[in-house]
Amino acid sequence: MSTSCLNCDALLEGRTDKKFCTSYCKSSYHYQKNKEKEDQLFQKIDRQLKINRKILKEFNKAGLATVRKQKLFDKGFDPNYFTHYWKNKENKIYLFCYEYGFLDVNQKYVLVIWQKYME
């Protein structure tokens, strides 16, 4: 029974459990698999950041709003994904998804939009 290399599909000779024709093919195959995992992680994070931004924008049309957390969660919001943070003079930490921010206050979020003075 002959099999082919997992990387280049070349016909394999030798041991029956052999998976690659050369060490180069083995290295190339594993490099590509690891790169795909990194890309998948990046895409997952990027997708969630975009979802969070869209939800925050939807609920904060006036520039300052308060909304129950559950309303955001029901739409797919995940507070563990944010791009940066800002700490005000009272040491309250606002988390941001790009220009839209949120502050955790009990069962609600105070929603804000990034302002020039926050820089």
Salt bridges, closest charged atoms under 4 A:
ASP17 OD1 - ARG15 NE 2.96
ASP46 OD2 - LYS50 NZ 3.13
GLU58 OE2 - LYS75 NZ 3.04
GLU99 OE2 - ARG53 NH2 2.55
ASP104 OD1 - LYS69 NZ 2.70
GLU119 OE1 - LYS116 NZ 3.91
